[in-house]
């Protein structure tokens, strides 16, 4: 991340989010399990934003989500 991105991140999140790196590399099995957990979490976040289950194309980034998500007008 460049300096402008880091400063924007700090302005937005401040001290509420911290990054913790592993002391030693993970095994292949641990990496696979971790990847599956992250994939499920991303799918849940996208489902929450869209208020429906995302399609495979949306999950893989083939379809632009900004066009399928309509913001509510205040």
N, C-alpha and C positions, 0 to 999 in steps of 0.2 A: 504494500500500500504506500502511495506517495504521501508527502506531507499534507497536501490539501485534503486528501481522503481521511487521513488520521485525525486532522483537526476537526473535520466535519463529524466524524464518528464520536470524538470526545465531546463536542458541543451537544450532540444529540443524546448520547447515552451517559456521559460523565463517568462516574465511578460505579454505576449500577451493573455493568457487565465487565467481567474480567476473563482473560484468556489463560487457560492452563494447558501447558504442553506436557506430554508424557515424558518420563525420564528415560525410558528405553523403548525401542521399537516393538510393535505388537507382532504376534505370530500371525500366520496366514489365516487361521481360523478366527482369531479375534478381529482381524481386519474385515473379514467377510461379515461377521455378526454385526460389527459396528456400522458397516455400510448398509446392511439391511435395516437397522434401526433408524439410521439417518434418512433412508429412502421412505420409510413409513412416516416419519415425522414431516418430511417435505410434502408428501401426499396429503397428510392431514391438514397442514397449513393451507395448501392450495384448495382443498375441499372447503375449508372454513371461509376462505375469501370468496370462492365462487358460490357457496351455499348449495353445492351439489358435488357429487363424485366427479373428479376430473377424468377426462378421457386419456388414453395412452399418448395421443399426440400432444395434449397439453402437458402431461408429465415429462415427456421427452424434449419439450421446447420447440416442437415443430409448429404448433399453433401459437400465435401471439396472444397471450392472456390479457393484455391491456385492451384488446378489442372485444373480448368476451365478457369482461367485467365492467358493469355499468355502475358508476358511483351514484349514490342517492343524492338527490337535490335537496338542499336545506331550505 
